[in-house]
Amino acid sequence: MAIRVGIVGTGGISRAHHRTYTKVGGFEIIAVCDIIAEKARQAAENWGVPKKNVFTSYNKMLEMDEIDTVSVCTYNQAHRRPTVAALNAGKHVFCEKPMAATLADATAMVRAAEASGKILQIGLKSAFTPQLQFAKKVIDEGILGDIYYSESARCRRRGNPGRTFIYKKTAGAGAIVDIGVYNLHNSLYAMGYPKPVRVSAITEDYISMQHPRFKDKMDVEEFGAAWVRFENGGVMVFKISWAVHQDSLGGVFCLGKNAGISLDGPIVYADSYSKELQKLVKSEGLTAKADPPEGMTTINFNGFPEVDVWEAQMTAFREAVKTDAASPLPPEGVLLTNVIMDGIFRSHESRKEVAVKVPEI
């Protein structure tokens, strides 16, 4: 039987959900909700949803016993309420990234998932690349040893998206929660979700404010940088931008006591091509080139399949729902992105390093 889906919010991202549900199969969209009735009606017409299953209240939609899972496709500040309501109603939830605009909202969502026993998956599609999955296995196998330092950076020189992304009332924050959350999560995910304890950060908006399109309108950050300390003694430097006078802020890598890895590849840097790594490469059906073949070496990998990450994340969600498995991306792990982002904004406001605490779930 197909997994029956209700979609909350019919903006642009909902169309990606609909397209991918249709592509991977095993889903049937049976209900649509949007606070703007005409948008809900139009989406229902486009997607073949019966008129009787068109709603402007997600609470009314959730009264449908037929619904198995809910896609939350609202803007960031409106993630918490429909997600918590759906979980409390016994529905699984696929919620777009970021988990929420605030730590309090994200915490409420994770607690609702825990209490309900239902799946809460956040739409961090870049975690489903074969390259990142392999890099995580390298780290999980202990090939790097203890990780003492990491960096997670991405740069848009001029890439402010405008629209609802630039207002706190809808997005909650700017570049950090929009695109930064991908990098932030992927680094934490690869490293096994280390627990953050302190954050020192800045956020700025200088470049966008020079543009008439954004001046005196935008009230979120275009740039953020942070120094994050973890309970295990490790450190991560995080950098992200929508707009900056630079073409790169760095990459994404981890330094371990035995080896290092660039997640942009991935590429392993080590003193030898270890038997453990050779075994992992073979088991994954990949090939590798160690240059030089002996001594201090750089190891590149080939043979990764081409993957549609939208399809990969929805397939993982489908299989978790069908088999009553845990969420493919554990929400308590994703919650750490909100812990760090909350610390970033508090640190910038206070102009000093701040302590952060992972909420009890």
Secondary structure, 3 states (H helix, E strand, C coil): CCEEEEEECCCHHHHHHHHHHHHHCCEEEEEEECCCHHHHHHHHHHHCCCHHHEECCHHHHCCCCCCCEEEECCCHHHCHHHHHHHHHCCCEEEEECCCCCCHHHHHHHHHHHHHHCCCEEEECHHHHCHHHHHHHHHHHCCCCCCEEEEEEEEECCECCCCHHHHCHHHHCCCHHHHHHHHHHHHHHHHCCCCCEEEEEEEEECCCHHHCCCCCCCCCCCCEEEEEEEECCCCEEEEEEECECCCCCCCCEEEEECCEEEECCCCEEEECCCCHHHHHHHHHCCCEEEEECCCCCEEEEEECCCCCCHHHHHHHHHHHHHHHCCCCCCCHHHHHHHHHHHHHHHHHHHHCCCEECCCCCC
